[in-house]
Every structure is written in structure tokens, then in C-alpha cells.
Amino acid sequence: MELKEVLSENGIEFTYYDISLDFGALKRFLKIRDTNPLYIPVKEGGRVGIPTVILDNEVMLGLEDEQIEELMNNR
């Protein structure tokens, strides 16, 4: 199941940007990906780094189940 579906089903508010449809969002994502060391192994492995989550100004590659549970408890 996609992350956006999990968040929606659990009533967690978020803003979703589809970088395949929004050129501005793509540029913002690429700037983050190209300047954040979190993405070094991602790029070395030939991957893109999606989904990217920005939560409280922290960049993450997706969310773990525990993080989703924490978001549910804090809404």
C-alpha cells in the first residue's frame, strides 16, 4: 500500500506533491535529493528516493510503522 493511502486511511493530514505532474515540485525534490547526504546511497544504488517525507523540517525516505503510529497518536 502506498504511503499516501496509509496516511489518508489513518486520518493523518499531509500535503502530497506528484513530481510527475508538478514541475515546481520536481525541482524542489531534486534540490533536496542533490544536497542531502541521506540520498547518497540511494543515488549510488540507481534509485530515486521516493517517497520522500518532510516532517518538522526533517527529510526522511518514507515512514516506518512506528512513525505512522506516533503521528496517529499526536493528531
N, C-alpha and C positions, 0 to 999 in steps of 0.2 A: 504494500500500500504506500502511496506517495505521502511524503511528509505533510503537504498542504491538506490532504484528506484527513490525516490523523489529527492535525491541529483543529480543523473545522469540526470534526465529529466530537471533539472534546471541548468545544466552546472556547478555544483559545484564539483571541484576536491577533491578527497578523496582517502584514501587507505583503502581497505576492507580486513579484515582478517577473514577467515572462520575457527573458532576454532574447528569445527568438522573434518576438513581436515588437519589442520596445528598444530601439537603437540606443537611446539615452541610458536605459538600464544596463544594456550590454556594455557600454563604455564604462559605467560606474563599476560593474562587476570586474571587468578586465583590469581596471586600475587597482582594485583591491587585490585581485589574484596576482598581479605582476609585482606588487610591492610588499606583500605579506609573506614572511618565511614559512607560514603554515602550508603554503601551496608548493613548496619546493619538491617534496616527494610526489605530490600529485602530478606536477608537470613532468618530472623525471619518469614517471610511470605512464606518460602519454594520456593521462586523464584530464578532465576539465575542472572538476571541483564543485560539482553541483550535486545536491543542494548546498548552497551557502546560506547560513543563518547569521544574522547580526542581531545580537541581543544585548542590550545595555552597552552598546559600542564594542562588544567583543565579537570577533569573527570566528565562526565555527563551521566545520564541514558536517552539516546535518545536526541532528539532536539524538542523544541517547534516550532510552526509555525513562531513565531516572530524571532526566532534564524535563521531559514532557510531563511526568508526574508532578514535578515541582511547579511547573507553570500552571498546571491544573489546580494545585492547592493554593496558589497565590493569586488567582483571578478573583 
